[in-house]
Amino acid sequence: MLRVWVAAFLLALTASAHAKTPIKLKPGAGAPQFVRSDLQGHPFDLKTQRGKIVLIDFWASWCPPCIIAIPHLSQLQKKYGARGFQVVGVSMDDSADTVKETMQKIRFNYPVVMGDAKLGNLYGGVLGLPLQFLVGADGKILAIRSGAFAPTALDSKIAAALAERRE
C-alpha cells in the first residue's frame, strides 16, 4: 500500500513540475512556421504574413480569459489591419463545430484555425490559455504573453512594432 502512495505522490509531483514548464520560445527567436486552413476553408500560411506584424492567439471556447480578449483582438485587427497587422486565432478546442458555435456568438474579423498538440509543441507546448505570440515583420517573436492578462497587454508593443515597420 505504501508503494502505491509513493508512486502516486511521485507521479503527481512529476505532473505538477511538467505543468509549470516554461515556454521554450523566447523573444528574438523565429516564430515556427505553420500552414492551416481557417474555419471558412481559406489557407493561412504564417510564411506569407512576412512583412506584417502578426499576433498568434492560442485560445479555446471554454477559457473565460480567452473569450474576454476576443472583442479586443477584433478591435486591434480593425484599427491596425490596413497598416500591416494580422491577428490569427488558433483554437485548441477538440471540435471545429464548438469553435464555429462560439464564432456565431462572438464577432471575429480575423482568421481562426484549429490547433492541435503538434502545433502547440512547435510553440513550446501550450500548457495554459490564453497564450499569445507577437511576431515582427521579420518573423521573429517580439513578445509572449501567457495566462490571464489584460486584453490590452500587448497594445503598446503592437503600436511600436507597426511604427518601426514603417521606418
Secondary structure, DSSP 4 states (H G I P E B T S, - for coil): -HHHHHHHHHHHHHHHHHHTPPPS--TTSBPPP-EEEBTTS-EEEGGGGTTSEEEEEEE-TT-HHHHHHHHHHHHHHHHHGGGTEEEEEEE--S-HHHHHHHHHHS---S-EEE--HHHHHHTT---SS-EEEEE-TTSBEEEEEESS--TTTTHHHHHHHHHHHH-
